[in-house]
Every structure is written in structure tokens, then in C-alpha cells.
Amino acid sequence: MANTAFLMETDAVILPRKMKRARRARLLKQVVLGIGFPCLLLALWEIMAATGAIDRRFFPAPSTILSGMIALLKNPQERGQLLVDMGATYQRLIIGYLIGASIGIVSGITMGLSPTARYCLGPLVNATFPTPKLAIFPLLIVAFGLGDASKIALITLGVFYMTCISTLSGVLHSNPLHRDVAIAFRIPAWTRWSRIVVPAALPSIVTGLKLGLGQALILVVSAEFVAAQEGLGHFIWDSWQVLDVSRMFMGLIVVAITGGGAVLIGEGLERRLTPWAAR
Amino acid sequence: MDSSLAEAVRTDQLSPPNSEPARNALLIRDLRRVFLPRNGEAVAALAGISLTVRKGEVVAVLGPSGCGKSSMLRILAGLDTDFTGEIVWSLANAQTDDTRHLHSATVFQSDSTFPWMNIENNLKIGLTGLALDPAEAKSRTSRYLNLVGLGKFRKAYPHELSGGMRQRVAIARALATEPQLLLMDEPLAALDAQTRLVMQQELLRIWKETKSTVIYITHDIGEALMLADRVVVMTARPGRIKAVQDVPFGRDRDVVEMRANPAFGRLESELWRLVAEEVGHSLDKSNGAS
């Protein structure tokens, strides 16, 4: 009897320890492979560049690119230019995003609230949504000029569709039982909208905001490719035209980091605004 | 029919406030509901339901699926206004203040708590349609949370609670409006068998304390007998009342002992027979239609 008790006690210690070890091993594998595999690809690239298997004019070795980027960052004039370009892009991004998201959310909720608004705007929004936004950029230039305004308008438009459509579907397709509760308990209209309908739509609204971030980044860089004197898109395009590949990669990396940052911001927003929807 | 109902109303109003015999809480007269499917041919869902519910009574409504139980519940809950017939709420409650009590409060079958609100606010939002001062809203909230045994979980969020606990929140939310009629739409159907048994006993205890008048929709015959003072059996669509069975077990019930009671078994098979006939009918009909 005492013996079995003893055995069970050791099991109770050993088993969890084993499980913890297995879990740690799994995590370690995940991290090592996640970092290791991209490094492997880089190494492969390095070798191919060194052996001349790929054209070094377009694809210099990663080490060459890295040293080029370090040189760029050490040069005060070049660094200043990069910062100016980043500033220009971020400014357009933030202004366009805020305007687009605000209009999108407000019109999404309005369309959800009022059938009249939905019947008026629904077909219009749905019909124009699939048009690539970049295709109407010339039109926006005609309307808003070559300056910042047309680029901001382009971003606003892209973000508007994402947030408006997500918000509307969130309002219309949230749990119908919640509406039943609101009616059965005679909850007053304002309380119902502010404390039930909008929170219920919040997960969809946040999804729209996240999609809008990606959309905004794509649009700002593309617009700057075509028509800009400064901005990250211009920085990349300019570098490409003079075949300064290191400089081009510098621009790409900044854009990639911006995109990654945007994803992190989106996820933070999601956790903060809709903690109940987390799985 | 009409004259006897009018009689009932009159005697009820004449009787002095505290006199028993049982007073009527609510009167449903000739409730009819028609649905209009896409093909445009109207389908009758309810074909004249008349029912008088006494104050403090628990009435279970039993019937095959599709018999119009839910249509009836939605009408009583105020979710459906496309009906004919009459619902008289104020028989025994002529002085009831509508700004302090709801006519009916509903507990739904599936989880109807709001996941973005803590438990306390889930109860309070149910009171926003009444004109209560904040102090009373607060005291009602804590009283009914304690009643359902969730006093310690005021600040918890629904996703932190089990399914049974969330259903208790929904029950407390309905009770906090101190309704003239508590409507329950298969409130335990989504729970596992053990939790359901515990909750049945809990409901008996809660109703005894609140003296609630209840209409309890269910398709579980045992549960109907376990909880109700009267069981109303409905026909297959279009729904009518087929039979009304009194349940003679008083209000002090133990759900485990009840199952061992031979009278319970007899009543259960009696009701089974009634319901089985209707299920058979609706099967025949759907076979004939196809």
C-alpha cells in the first residue's frame, strides 16, 4: 500500500516534468527552424552569387547588399534622404488611413442602421469595390492634383472599402439572438446600438481595420512609384532606375518592417478591443 | 368560451388582494399565427391557442418539433407582432407598474449572454428598459446573482464561465426584471445531462423563492413533469392545445426522488402516448407531402 502511494507520488513528479520537457523541445524546434530556414536560403543565395550562378548586377550577394546598406546608413546625406522619404510616406499613410477608416466605419454602421442608407449606398459600394483602386489613380490626380492630396485620396479610398464592408457585415450578421434579447428586454434604442450592436460588430470592424492597413501600404508605395518626388516608393523606384540594388533593398526592408509593424499594431488592437473574441 | 373567460376576469377583479384561490396572472385568447413562405401559400403555425395561467404557476408546453411552441413563445416574448388574438397581462396585476417590471422576460435556449460585458453588466443591461434608479438596479443585480449562486462572479466575463453558469446568468437577467411572466425556451436543452439535472433542481428552488409565474417550453417529457404544475400538450402543426395534464406533486420536489415515484412513471407514459400520436401525425404529413 505504502509502496503504491510512493510510486504514484513519483509519477506525479516525473510525468509533468516529462511533458514540460517535450513541450520545450517542440518550442525550440519551432524557433530554430523558423530562423534557420531563411538563413539557409540566404546562404544559398550567397553561394550562388559568389559562384556566378545568378547575375550579380541584379542579385548581388547578401553580404554585398548588407555592406552597401551599412554604408548608406553611415552617410549622413543618404540617411537624411531615407528619413525624409519615410516621413513623407508615413504622413500620407496615417492621414489617408485615419480619414478612410473613420468614413468607412461611420458609413458601415449607418448602412447597417438604416435600410434607406443601405439601399442607396449598398449597390454603389458593392459595384465599385472590385475596381482596382490604382486604376482610378489618374482620375484622382485630375481631381486632386499631383501633390499629396491625390495619394491621400487613393489611400482613403482603399481603406474606406475595407472598413465599410467589414463593418456593415459585422452589423448585419452578428448573432441574431442578441437582437432578440434587446427586443425581448425592451432595451432602449440608443443603449441597444451603443452597447450591443456596435460591440457585436467590433470583431468585424477590427478585421476591416487590419485589412485596411495592408491595403494602405500597397497603395501608398504604388502611388509613389508612379507619381512622387519623395516617399519610400520613390526611393525604391529611384534606386532601381540607377541600378543601386543595395539602396533598393534598403527601401524594401523599410517597407517590410512597416508592414510587419502594421500587422503587430493590428493584432494589438484586436486583443485590446475584442478580448472576448480571442479564440 | 368567451363568456366564461369574461367571468374569470370579473371574479378575479372583485376578489380582495390577498384572497386565495389561485388568481390568474395572464390570459391568452385565440392566438393565431400564419407564416408566408416564398411560394406565397400561407401556412398556419398556430390555430387558436387559448390558455389561462395562474399566478405563481409553472406551465410546461410540450409538443413535437415544428408544432408552433416557438411561435407562441416569440409572441409572448414580444419578438413577433404579426399575430391575431389577445394577450391580457394585467389580470392579477392591475396595479403593476410597467416602468418597474417587464410583462415577460425570456430565457433563450442557447447562450444569450453578451460576451463583451461582465456578468453584472449583463444583468444591468436587461434593466435599461425599466425606470429604475441606479441603486435599485444594483441591488436587484446582486440579489438575483446571489439567488442563482453567481454572487462571486460579478466581474467575470461569460467566456470564463461554463455553459451551465452562463445559462444561470441568463436566468438571473430575466428574473431581475421581476417579470409578470418568466418565459423559458428549452433553457436546459443545450446543457449536458448531469448539469441539466442539477439545473432542474436549481430551477425548482429559484421559482419557490421568487414565486415566479412561468411558461416553460420543452420537448423533454420528463423535464416537463419534473418542473411544471400543468403540462400543455400541443398538436402537430398547425399548433392547437391537444390536452392539459395537471401534475399533482406540489412544489417541494426532488428531481432524483421524483424519477422513482410510480405516479411519475405513469404520467410520463401517458404524456408519451399523447406526444407520440402527434409526432406520428407530423411524420405522416411530411411523408404525404414529399
Boltz contact constraints between the chains, C-beta under 6 A:
constraints:
  - contact:
      token1: [A, 177]
      token2: [B, 112]
      max_distance: 6.0
  - contact:
      token1: [A, 180]
      token2: [B, 79]
      max_distance: 6.0
  - contact:
      token1: [A, 181]
      token2: [B, 112]
      max_distance: 6.0
  - contact:
      token1: [A, 183]
      token2: [B, 79]
      max_distance: 6.0
  - contact:
      token1: [A, 184]
      token2: [B, 77]
      max_distance: 6.0
  - contact:
      token1: [A, 184]
      token2: [B, 78]
      max_distance: 6.0
  - contact:
      token1: [A, 184]
      token2: [B, 79]
      max_distance: 6.0
  - contact:
      token1: [A, 184]
      token2: [B, 106]
      max_distance: 6.0
  - contact:
      token1: [A, 185]
      token2: [B, 126]
      max_distance: 6.0
  - contact:
      token1: [A, 185]
      token2: [B, 129]
      max_distance: 6.0
  - contact:
      token1: [A, 186]
      token2: [B, 129]
      max_distance: 6.0
  - contact:
      token1: [A, 187]
      token2: [B, 128]
      max_distance: 6.0
  - contact:
      token1: [A, 187]
      token2: [B, 129]
      max_distance: 6.0
  - contact:
      token1: [A, 188]
      token2: [B, 128]
      max_distance: 6.0
  - contact:
      token1: [A, 191]
      token2: [B, 128]
      max_distance: 6.0
  - contact:
      token1: [A, 199]
      token2: [B, 116]
      max_distance: 6.0
  - contact:
      token1: [A, 276]
      token2: [B, 115]
      max_distance: 6.0
  - contact:
      token1: [A, 276]
      token2: [B, 116]
      max_distance: 6.0
  - contact:
      token1: [A, 276]
      token2: [B, 159]
      max_distance: 6.0
